[in-house]
Amino acid sequence: MLLVTIGLFACNSGENNNNIKPNIIFSDQMQQLTVAEPLVISKMNIKMANVNKNLNSISKGNNIYVAVGEDGYIAKSTDGCIWNEVPSGVLQSLHAIVFNTTNNLFYAVGDSGTIISSEDGANWQIYKSLSPLRNLYSLIPVNGKLIIGAENSTIFEVDTTSSRGLVTVLTTVDNMKLISATNSNDLMILGSDDGSILYKKTAYAGTSSEWLRATKFTGSQLNSLLFETIDNWFIGVTSSGQVIYSSNGISWSAPVSIGQNISLTAAGLDPVNGDFLAAGNKDLIASTFNSSDFNRWLASSSPVNLKLNDLKCFAANDCFIVGESGTILTGKHQDASSQLKWSHASPNQTIIASNTTYNNSNGNQDIIFFKDKYKTFVLQRDSNLVCYGNSGALWASITNKSVDSAKGGVQMLANGNLKVTGNYKTYLSGTDLPGAYIAYNLNDHTINILSMDGKTILMRIC
């Protein structure tokens, strides 16, 4: 299975084949190793993405995916593959988003009491201003109510079925940040940064009925809570790499440690095989975990070495993780018996596609397309497309080389633009879709030009 950092391939259901011999569509004269300039790291200037924004939460409703993050950043997708930034109208960081099926609206909450809402995930408006002013961290919809966990042990219960959006404000014990939340038909659960688990009967949502503390796991943040509907278990994961669970939300198990030097940030459930899922890091490397019984956990490395913040499975083969630097990962199975595999579907990943031009500021800066500990693929300020290895430049394009548009290729323009042109219909492994993409293969760290269906390597350039 070819695992690439391009969201389009990650979302493609067809199998990719690394064993297919490349079709030779370039002559040797079109490749020439040039003396590369010293690499100057700079941010990508791609209008579609803002790679500096961390994403904190993701939701889905009416077949629309929405991810929210710092400084009011929102990314929206209709297929989970192509993501675009949309204006939120706020500058406050957003920590949680849900889709409320009672009124078919998205709600997102964040710093300084911010609550915004949207019907389509693209057009957002301020929903309410909450008092007292608190940073809002967690959010669940319950029977038309929004249950919001905030700093200073504050809980807001907002009635969205009322035209006035009536708010009940409750303050619990200690001075906690209520950073995680989930609910069953009978119970609402909140988790805190001091390890406390609070509960309240669902029937009393939106009333002055108090929240009670079920237990406290001292020394650990309860970063994520989940209610799974297969066996009706509540599950939580902690910053200490521990998993906790409960059959009733009140009596909780002793923590089960996944391993040493692990911090867990998110929990989920795989609808395909019923496995429990967790995201976090192991020895500072982002990882995902799965288990069938809470006790034995299998780890797999994430495609990114960045902090992962939220994990959601909306249906079979419809799982997502969001995290730092605009990271969006999608999880799919090759078959029902295989482990869930994660790959990119992110707004910060560059799709170098046919008939598309990316601006390089007239050659005044370098644009990094792919970078990891093995290779860096960069559009340089001198208009060369260069692949760097650990010991120096491995491959570079010829500046301003003309391209046969009937067969396609990569062209570096005099103004510093990269242009990929052509119609690869002849090479599409039985499909009729035109186009080609430059993609990075995480398995063997090669950079290839692929057909649009992701099956055929048209040319291996590095």
C-alpha positions as CSV (number, residue, x, y, z in Angstrom):
1,M,0.0,0.0,0.0
2,L,1.5,3.3,-1.0
3,L,1.2,5.7,1.8
4,V,1.6,9.3,0.7
5,T,1.4,12.7,2.3
6,I,-1.2,13.8,-0.2
7,G,-4.8,13.8,1.1
8,L,-6.2,12.9,-2.3
9,F,-4.4,9.6,-2.3
10,A,-5.1,8.9,1.3
11,C,-8.8,9.2,0.5
12,N,-8.6,7.1,-2.7
13,S,-10.1,3.7,-2.3
14,G,-8.0,2.1,-5.0
15,E,-4.8,0.1,-4.1
16,N,-1.5,1.6,-5.0
17,N,1.3,-0.6,-6.4
18,N,4.9,0.1,-5.8
19,N,5.9,-2.8,-8.0
20,I,4.6,-1.3,-11.2
21,K,7.4,-0.3,-13.5
22,P,7.3,3.4,-14.3
23,N,6.2,4.5,-17.7
24,I,9.1,6.4,-19.3
25,I,7.7,9.8,-20.2
26,F,10.8,11.9,-19.7
27,S,14.1,11.7,-21.5
28,D,17.3,11.6,-19.6
29,Q,18.1,15.1,-20.8
30,M,15.2,16.4,-18.7
31,Q,17.0,15.4,-15.5
32,Q,20.2,17.1,-14.5
33,L,21.9,17.4,-11.1
34,T,22.6,21.0,-10.6
35,V,24.6,22.8,-7.9
36,A,21.9,23.6,-5.4
37,E,21.8,26.7,-3.3
38,P,22.1,26.4,0.5
39,L,18.6,25.4,1.8
40,V,16.7,28.3,3.3
41,I,13.7,27.0,5.3
42,S,10.6,29.1,4.8
43,K,6.9,28.7,5.1
44,M,4.7,27.6,2.2
45,N,2.9,30.4,0.5
46,I,-0.2,28.4,-0.5
47,K,-3.4,30.3,-0.3
48,M,-5.3,27.1,0.6
49,A,-3.5,26.5,3.9
50,N,-2.1,28.2,6.9
51,V,0.4,25.7,8.3
52,N,1.0,27.6,11.5
53,K,-2.4,26.9,13.0
54,N,-2.9,24.0,15.4
55,L,-6.2,22.1,15.1
56,N,-7.9,21.0,18.3
57,S,-11.1,19.3,17.4
58,I,-13.1,17.9,14.5
59,S,-16.8,17.1,13.9
60,K,-19.1,16.0,11.1
61,G,-22.7,16.8,10.3
62,N,-24.9,16.8,7.2
63,N,-21.9,15.1,5.3
64,I,-19.7,18.1,6.1
65,Y,-16.4,17.9,8.0
66,V,-15.2,20.8,10.1
67,A,-12.0,21.2,12.1
68,V,-11.3,24.1,14.4
69,G,-8.1,25.4,16.1
70,E,-6.1,28.3,17.4
71,D,-6.7,31.9,16.5
72,G,-10.2,31.1,15.2
73,Y,-8.9,28.9,12.4
74,I,-11.5,26.7,10.7
75,A,-11.0,24.1,7.9
76,K,-14.0,22.6,6.1
77,S,-14.3,19.6,3.7
78,T,-17.2,18.0,1.9
79,D,-15.4,14.7,1.3
80,G,-12.7,14.5,4.0
81,C,-10.0,14.7,1.3
82,I,-9.9,18.3,0.1
83,W,-9.9,20.9,2.9
84,N,-10.2,24.6,2.7
85,E,-9.9,27.4,5.2
86,V,-13.1,29.3,5.9
87,P,-13.5,32.5,7.9
88,S,-14.8,32.1,11.5
89,G,-15.3,35.7,12.3
90,V,-13.3,35.4,15.5
91,L,-9.7,35.5,16.6
92,Q,-10.0,33.5,19.8
93,S,-8.6,30.0,19.8
94,L,-11.3,27.3,19.4
95,H,-11.0,24.2,21.5
96,A,-14.0,22.1,20.7
97,I,-16.7,21.6,18.0
98,V,-19.9,19.5,17.8
99,F,-22.8,19.1,15.5
100,N,-26.1,19.4,17.3
101,T,-28.7,17.2,15.6
102,T,-31.6,18.9,17.4
103,N,-31.3,22.0,15.2
104,N,-28.8,20.8,12.6
105,L,-26.1,23.4,13.6
106,F,-22.4,23.2,14.2
107,Y,-21.3,24.9,17.5
108,A,-17.7,25.7,18.3
109,V,-16.4,27.1,21.6
110,G,-13.1,28.7,22.6
111,D,-11.3,31.3,24.6
112,S,-13.0,34.3,26.3
113,G,-16.4,32.7,26.3
114,T,-16.6,32.4,22.5
115,I,-19.4,30.4,21.0
116,I,-20.0,30.4,17.3
117,S,-22.5,28.5,15.2
118,S,-22.9,27.5,11.5
119,E,-25.4,25.6,9.4
120,D,-23.0,24.6,6.6
121,G,-19.6,24.8,8.3
122,A,-18.7,27.7,6.0
123,N,-20.7,30.7,7.3
124,W,-20.2,31.3,11.0
125,Q,-21.7,33.8,13.4
126,I,-21.4,34.6,17.1
127,Y,-24.0,32.5,18.9
128,K,-23.8,33.9,22.5
129,S,-21.7,35.8,24.9
130,L,-21.3,33.9,28.2
131,S,-20.9,35.5,31.6
132,P,-18.8,35.1,33.6
133,L,-16.1,35.3,31.0
134,R,-14.2,32.0,30.8
135,N,-12.1,30.0,28.4
136,L,-14.2,27.2,27.1
137,Y,-12.6,23.8,26.5
138,S,-15.1,20.9,26.1
139,L,-18.5,20.6,24.5
140,I,-21.2,18.0,24.1
141,P,-24.8,18.3,22.7
142,V,-27.4,16.7,25.0
143,N,-31.1,16.7,24.1
144,G,-30.9,20.2,22.5
145,K,-28.6,21.5,25.2
146,L,-25.0,22.4,25.0
147,I,-22.9,21.2,27.9
148,I,-19.7,23.3,28.0
149,G,-16.7,22.7,30.3
150,A,-14.6,25.8,31.1
151,E,-11.8,27.0,33.3
152,N,-12.2,27.8,37.0
153,S,-14.4,24.7,37.5
154,T,-17.2,26.4,35.5
155,I,-19.9,24.6,33.6
156,F,-22.3,26.3,31.2
157,E,-25.5,24.5,30.1
158,V,-27.1,26.3,27.2
159,D,-30.6,25.5,25.9
160,T,-30.4,25.8,22.1
161,T,-34.1,24.9,21.8
162,S,-35.0,28.2,23.4
163,S,-34.9,31.3,21.2
164,R,-33.1,33.1,24.0
165,G,-30.6,30.4,24.5
166,L,-31.1,30.3,28.2
167,V,-27.9,29.6,30.2
168,T,-27.4,27.8,33.4
169,V,-24.1,28.5,35.1
170,L,-22.7,26.0,37.6
171,T,-19.4,26.0,39.6
172,T,-17.9,22.8,40.9
173,V,-15.2,22.0,43.4
174,D,-11.6,23.1,43.2
175,N,-10.1,25.2,40.4
176,M,-10.2,22.9,37.4
177,K,-10.1,23.2,33.6
178,L,-12.8,20.9,32.3
179,I,-11.1,19.8,29.1
180,S,-13.0,16.6,28.0
181,A,-16.6,15.5,27.8
182,T,-18.9,12.7,26.7
183,N,-22.4,11.4,27.4
184,S,-24.7,8.4,27.3
185,N,-28.4,8.4,27.3
186,D,-28.4,8.5,31.1
187,L,-25.2,10.3,32.1
188,M,-23.0,13.3,31.2
189,I,-19.3,13.1,32.0
190,L,-16.7,15.8,32.2
191,G,-12.9,15.3,32.7
192,S,-10.4,17.8,34.1
193,D,-6.8,18.8,34.0
194,D,-6.4,17.7,37.6
195,G,-7.6,14.1,36.9
196,S,-11.2,14.6,38.2
197,I,-14.2,13.0,36.6
198,L,-17.5,14.7,37.1
199,Y,-21.0,13.4,36.3
200,K,-24.6,14.4,36.2
201,K,-27.8,12.7,35.1
202,T,-28.7,13.5,31.5
203,A,-32.3,14.2,32.5
204,Y,-31.1,17.2,34.5
205,A,-29.2,18.9,31.7
206,G,-30.0,22.6,31.7
207,T,-31.1,22.6,35.4
208,S,-29.4,23.8,38.5
209,S,-28.8,20.2,39.6
210,E,-25.2,19.9,40.7
211,W,-22.4,17.9,39.2
212,L,-20.8,15.3,41.4
213,R,-17.2,14.0,41.4
214,A,-17.0,10.3,40.7
215,T,-13.2,10.0,41.3
216,K,-9.9,11.7,40.8
217,F,-6.7,10.4,39.1
218,T,-4.1,12.6,40.7
219,G,-1.2,13.7,38.6
220,S,-2.9,13.1,35.2
221,Q,-4.9,15.2,32.8
222,L,-8.0,13.5,31.5
223,N,-7.4,14.6,27.9
224,S,-10.3,12.7,26.2
225,L,-13.5,10.9,27.2
226,L,-15.6,8.6,25.0
227,F,-18.8,6.6,25.4
228,E,-18.8,3.6,23.1
229,T,-22.2,2.1,22.2
230,I,-21.2,-1.5,21.4
231,D,-20.8,-2.5,25.1
232,N,-21.8,0.8,26.7
233,W,-18.5,1.6,28.3
234,F,-17.1,5.0,29.2
235,I,-13.4,5.3,28.3
236,G,-10.8,7.9,29.2
237,V,-7.2,8.6,28.3
238,T,-4.7,10.6,30.3
239,S,-1.5,12.6,29.8
240,S,0.3,9.8,31.7
241,G,-0.3,7.3,29.0
242,Q,-3.1,5.5,30.9
243,V,-6.5,4.2,29.9
244,I,-9.4,4.2,32.3
245,Y,-12.9,2.7,31.8
246,S,-16.3,2.4,33.5
247,S,-19.5,0.5,32.9
248,N,-21.6,3.2,34.6
249,G,-19.6,6.4,34.5
250,I,-19.3,6.6,38.3
251,S,-17.1,3.6,39.3
252,W,-13.9,3.7,37.3
253,S,-11.2,1.1,36.8
254,A,-7.6,1.4,38.0
255,P,-5.6,3.0,35.2
256,V,-4.1,0.7,32.6
257,S,-0.8,1.9,31.3
258,I,-0.1,1.6,27.6
259,G,3.6,2.0,28.1
260,Q,6.5,4.2,29.3
261,N,7.0,7.7,28.1
262,I,3.6,8.0,26.5
263,S,1.1,10.8,26.7
264,L,-2.4,10.1,25.3
265,T,-4.4,12.9,23.9
266,A,-7.5,11.4,22.3
267,A,-9.7,8.3,22.4
268,G,-12.0,6.8,19.8
269,L,-13.8,3.6,18.7
270,D,-13.3,1.8,15.3
271,P,-16.7,0.9,13.9
272,V,-15.2,-1.7,11.6
273,N,-13.9,-4.1,14.3
274,G,-15.0,-2.5,17.5
275,D,-11.3,-1.8,18.6
276,F,-10.6,1.0,21.0
277,L,-8.4,3.7,19.6
278,A,-6.0,6.2,21.2
279,A,-3.7,8.9,19.9
280,G,-0.7,10.4,21.5
281,N,3.1,10.2,21.5
282,K,5.6,7.6,22.4
283,D,9.2,8.8,23.1
284,L,8.2,12.1,21.5
285,I,7.0,10.4,18.3
286,A,3.3,10.8,17.4
287,S,1.6,7.4,17.5
288,T,-1.8,5.7,17.3
289,F,-2.9,2.7,19.4
290,N,-5.6,0.1,19.1
291,S,-6.9,-2.5,21.5
292,S,-9.8,-5.0,21.7
293,D,-9.9,-5.3,25.5
294,F,-8.2,-2.3,27.1
295,N,-5.2,-4.4,28.2
296,R,-3.1,-5.2,25.2
297,W,-2.5,-2.2,23.0
298,L,-0.8,-2.2,19.6
299,A,1.1,0.9,18.5
300,S,1.7,2.3,15.0
301,S,3.6,5.5,14.1
302,S,1.7,8.4,12.9
303,P,2.6,9.9,9.4
304,V,3.6,13.1,11.3
305,N,5.8,13.7,14.3
306,L,3.5,16.4,15.6
307,K,1.1,16.5,18.6
308,L,-2.2,14.9,17.9
309,N,-5.2,16.6,19.6
310,D,-8.5,14.9,18.7
311,L,-9.6,11.5,17.2
312,K,-13.1,10.9,15.8
313,C,-14.7,8.0,13.9
314,F,-17.9,9.0,12.3
315,A,-18.6,5.7,10.5
316,A,-16.7,2.7,9.1
317,N,-13.5,3.9,7.3
318,D,-14.5,7.5,8.2
319,C,-12.0,8.2,11.0
320,F,-9.9,11.4,11.5
321,I,-7.2,12.8,13.7
322,V,-6.4,16.5,13.9
323,G,-3.3,18.1,15.5
324,E,-0.5,20.6,15.3
325,S,0.4,22.6,12.2
326,G,-2.9,22.0,10.5
327,T,-2.5,18.2,10.6
328,I,-5.5,16.2,9.5
329,L,-5.1,12.4,9.2
330,T,-7.6,10.0,7.8
331,G,-7.9,6.4,8.9
332,K,-9.0,3.5,6.7
333,H,-8.8,-0.3,6.5
334,Q,-7.5,-2.3,3.6
335,D,-9.9,-5.0,4.7
336,A,-12.1,-5.9,7.7
337,S,-9.3,-7.8,9.4
338,S,-6.6,-5.3,9.0
339,Q,-5.5,-2.6,11.5
340,L,-6.6,0.9,10.8
341,K,-4.0,2.8,8.8
342,W,-3.5,6.6,9.1
343,S,-2.4,8.9,6.3
344,H,-2.6,12.6,5.4
345,A,-5.7,14.5,4.5
346,S,-4.5,17.9,5.6
347,P,-4.9,21.5,4.5
348,N,-1.2,22.1,5.0
349,Q,-0.1,19.3,2.6
350,T,0.7,20.6,-0.9
351,I,-1.0,18.9,-3.8
352,I,1.3,19.4,-6.8
353,A,-1.3,18.7,-9.5
354,S,-1.6,18.8,-13.2
355,N,-2.4,22.2,-14.8
356,T,-1.7,24.0,-11.5
357,T,0.8,26.8,-10.8
358,Y,2.2,27.5,-7.3
359,N,3.7,31.0,-6.8
360,N,7.2,31.2,-5.5
361,S,7.2,35.0,-4.9
362,N,9.1,35.5,-8.1
363,G,11.9,33.4,-6.9
364,N,12.5,35.4,-3.7
365,Q,12.1,32.5,-1.3
366,D,12.2,28.7,-1.0
367,I,9.0,26.7,-0.7
368,I,9.2,23.4,1.2
369,F,6.9,20.7,-0.3
370,F,8.0,17.7,1.8
371,K,10.5,17.5,4.7
372,D,11.4,14.8,7.1
373,K,14.6,13.3,8.5
374,Y,15.4,11.6,5.2
375,K,14.7,14.1,2.5
376,T,13.6,17.6,1.7
377,F,11.8,18.4,-1.5
378,V,12.0,22.2,-2.2
379,L,11.2,24.7,-4.9
380,Q,14.2,27.0,-4.6
381,R,14.5,30.7,-5.0
382,D,16.6,30.0,-8.2
383,S,13.5,28.3,-9.7
384,N,15.1,24.8,-9.4
385,L,13.1,21.9,-8.0
386,V,15.6,20.2,-5.7
387,C,15.6,17.0,-3.6
388,Y,18.0,17.1,-0.7
389,G,19.3,14.1,1.2
390,N,21.3,14.1,4.4
391,S,24.5,14.5,2.4
392,G,23.4,17.2,0.0
393,A,21.4,17.6,-3.2
394,L,20.3,14.3,-4.8
395,W,18.3,15.6,-7.8
396,A,17.4,18.9,-9.3
397,S,15.3,20.0,-12.3
398,I,16.5,22.1,-15.2
399,T,15.3,25.7,-14.9
400,N,12.9,26.8,-17.7
401,K,13.0,23.4,-19.5
402,S,10.1,23.2,-21.8
403,V,7.5,20.5,-21.3
404,D,5.7,18.3,-23.8
405,S,2.1,19.0,-22.7
406,A,0.9,15.9,-24.5
407,K,2.8,13.7,-22.1
408,G,3.2,16.0,-19.2
409,G,6.0,17.0,-16.9
410,V,7.4,19.4,-14.4
411,Q,8.4,22.9,-15.6
412,M,10.2,25.6,-13.6
413,L,9.2,29.0,-15.0
414,A,11.5,32.1,-15.0
415,N,9.4,33.9,-12.5
416,G,10.0,31.1,-9.9
417,N,6.7,29.2,-10.4
418,L,6.4,25.4,-10.5
419,K,4.1,24.2,-13.2
420,V,2.9,20.6,-13.6
421,T,1.1,20.1,-16.9
422,G,-0.2,17.4,-19.2
423,N,-2.9,14.7,-19.6
424,Y,-1.9,11.3,-18.3
425,K,-4.9,9.5,-19.6
426,T,-2.8,6.9,-21.4
427,Y,-1.1,5.9,-18.1
428,L,-4.1,5.7,-15.8
429,S,-4.3,2.0,-15.1
430,G,-7.7,1.6,-16.6
431,T,-9.3,4.9,-15.5
432,D,-10.2,7.9,-17.7
433,L,-9.2,10.6,-15.3
434,P,-6.6,13.1,-16.5
435,G,-3.8,14.5,-14.4
436,A,-0.8,13.6,-12.3
437,Y,0.6,14.4,-8.9
438,I,4.0,14.7,-7.2
439,A,3.8,12.6,-4.0
440,Y,6.2,11.6,-1.2
441,N,6.2,7.8,-0.3
442,L,6.6,7.4,3.5
443,N,7.6,3.8,3.1
444,D,10.8,4.1,1.1
445,H,11.1,8.0,1.3
446,T,11.0,8.4,-2.5
447,I,9.4,11.2,-4.4
448,N,7.4,10.2,-7.4
449,I,5.2,11.5,-10.1
450,L,2.0,9.4,-9.9
451,S,-1.1,9.0,-12.0
452,M,-4.2,10.6,-10.7
453,D,-5.6,7.3,-9.4
454,G,-2.4,6.9,-7.4
455,K,-1.7,3.4,-8.8
456,T,1.0,4.0,-11.4
457,I,4.4,5.6,-10.8
458,L,4.9,7.6,-14.0
459,M,8.4,8.7,-12.9
460,R,10.6,8.4,-9.8
461,I,12.5,11.7,-9.4
462,C,14.2,11.2,-6.1
